[in-house]
Amino acid sequence: MSAVTDILVIGGGLAGLSALTSAAESGASGVLLERTASLGGSTVLSSGLMAFAGTDEQASAGIEDDVERLRHDLLETGRFRNDESLVDEYCAKQLDTYSWLKALGVQFGVAHAGSGQAVPRSHPVDTASVIDTLGRHARVLGAEIRCNVRVRRLLVEGEQVVGVRAEIGDDEVDVRAGAVVLASGGFTQSEELLERFAPAMEHALRAGGAGNTGDGLLMAAKVGAGLADMAFVKGTFGIFPWRSAAEEGTGILAVYKGAIAVNGYGERFINESLPYKVMGDACLAQPEALAFQIFDENVLVQSDASVPIYNFRRRLEAGQVRRADTLEELAEQLGIPADALCSTVTGYNQRLRDGAPDALGRTTLCGGVGKPTPLDTPPYYGFPSTTVVLATYCGVRVDNETRVLDVFGTVIPGLYAAGEVTGGFHGDGYVTGSSLGKSAVFGRIAGRRATAFALGSLTSVAR
Ligand SMILES: Cc1cc2nc3c(=O)[nH]c(=O)nc-3n(C[C@H](O)[C@H](O)[C@H](O)COP(=O)(O)OP(=O)(O)OC[C@H]3O[C@@H](n4cnc5c(N)ncnc54)[C@H](O)[C@@H]3O)c2cc1C
């Protein structure tokens, strides 16, 4: 492994590979270190939805969207607690990043509606192939990628980060770099950090890459990095509550295609069109943190095998979605009171037919998209659901050039960060596809900016 490089990237998910690739394209030598045996991190476990506005796929489907609407959704869903400069940078660079990925060979599917979206803008991608594509491209440009190497510490001289100390088997090696890009993901796999920063998620499930234990957050904290959005870690609604071989970490969101959500008493408890993290909190507040998505055949037929959260049929085949000819039978299968479930569904349907306001304020299917319709076409379906922490949406404070800022807001020279290890972008809420989106957009920016810094500052780093 090279002992000296222009850019050293920590973590082989979407943010890290985007950074490595853009650094290589900008003419830097680059080394990426990944602690697990393979690339991909949470990226390859995800549902693969990316939030972009103004795409070819939207245009083909007749969906009108623009960057102003995207910006508004990001800020409104984040309850205006986002760092606006990061949102603005995302908005300015998102379409260019989408085109960059496309030019590299990434294929985007038909855009779906998702959490916090005024119009459908969740573009499905095959994440494994995105990782593979970026990795191959970076290697062709001369970058080096090493798995099974865990970075343990950032090396600092004066105030500047000048490399990393990494662990290879029982050995420790130092790699000197003109700049370091932290792209080590979040901390969904660290009970200790979740307990410290997200105690309200105690009863939520966890998902994410095996290596995502918050190493980057801790290493950055040790060199003085500030933190952002730490109070806003939330779980996502819709995962099957009991571990099973069929579980892949993503749940289903039949609610966004017309289902209702009821608790163990058979009663609705939330406007189902709200962002799935708001629903995640509401679900955790129900008895046993348990809910059920209830739907009919009209919803089931919208199942889409290419989008995990909308692949209802797969969950049916796995026995997780229960099917019954009547609501009474469905209630019995799910272990909830039949009279309550029937009355909930009947009341919901009647209000829709009468054009009466919904008691919980639902006027759309998902975000600003779609109109609810009565659940009256058998067979009926029910999917037990709870909340899962898929990602941690908070972390190291960065500016819009991805430079890591210290606790006083001053740039830490030589240290950049992108992806789930960073905070500030989402604020107090989450728009579907914005995690993968930010990993690609800011990963790419980090590669370029770190390169500009490294190539201009190498005299200060012994090479
Ligand atoms: C089930 C699930 C579904 C999701 N669905 C979506 C979705 O549809 N759309 C969306 O936008 N987001 C989604 N997310 C969130 C999204 O996948 C992540 O936020 C995003 O992939 C993060 O990318 P990243 O590159 O920052 O981190 P990761 O992809 O997690 O990569 C980080 C890498 O760093 C490595 N690493 C950690 N520490 C070290 C170290 N010390 N040394 C070396 N390497 C290290 C890790 O092993 C990992 O491989 C989902 C997440 C999950 C778990």
The ligand as a Gaussian input file, in Angstrom:
#p B3LYP/6-31G(d) Opt

LIG

0 1
 C      -31.709000      -0.550000       4.766000
 C      -31.334000       0.834000       4.344000
 C      -32.079000       1.480000       3.363000
 C      -31.714000       2.777000       2.959000
 N      -32.359000       3.325000       1.901000
 C      -31.948000       4.537000       1.439000
 C      -32.502000       5.074000       0.246000
 O      -33.303000       4.448000      -0.450000
 N      -32.107000       6.327000      -0.141000
 C      -31.186000       7.049000       0.582000
 O      -30.868000       8.171000       0.201000
 N      -30.604000       6.523000       1.681000
 C      -30.940000       5.284000       2.110000
 N      -30.324000       4.743000       3.192000
 C      -29.225000       5.498000       3.826000
 C      -27.989000       5.434000       2.905000
 O      -27.830000       4.124000       2.421000
 C      -26.716000       5.849000       3.626000
 O      -26.906000       7.030000       4.354000
 C      -25.597000       6.080000       2.590000
 O      -25.422000       4.907000       1.822000
 C      -24.305000       6.456000       3.288000
 O      -23.252000       6.412000       2.360000
 P      -21.784000       6.628000       2.904000
 O      -20.890000       6.422000       1.763000
 O      -21.708000       7.877000       3.675000
 O      -21.600000       5.457000       3.971000
 P      -21.532000       3.891000       3.749000
 O      -22.128000       3.473000       2.472000
 O      -22.070000       3.276000       4.981000
 O      -19.963000       3.625000       3.653000
 C      -19.127000       3.881000       4.741000
 C      -17.996000       2.867000       4.701000
 O      -16.969000       3.272000       5.602000
 C      -16.401000       2.113000       6.181000
 N      -15.691000       2.483000       7.402000
 C      -16.214000       2.841000       8.593000
 N      -15.224000       3.088000       9.475000
 C      -14.054000       2.883000       8.818000
 C      -12.706000       2.953000       9.206000
 N      -12.344000       3.267000      10.460000
 N      -11.747000       2.679000       8.297000
 C      -12.092000       2.330000       7.026000
 N      -13.366000       2.207000       6.616000
 C      -14.339000       2.500000       7.497000
 C      -17.622000       1.247000       6.411000
 O      -17.251000      -0.106000       6.607000
 C      -18.432000       1.481000       5.141000
 O      -18.125000       0.542000       4.152000
 C      -30.645000       3.443000       3.595000
 C      -29.901000       2.787000       4.579000
 C      -30.221000       1.483000       4.933000
 C      -29.376000       0.772000       5.951000

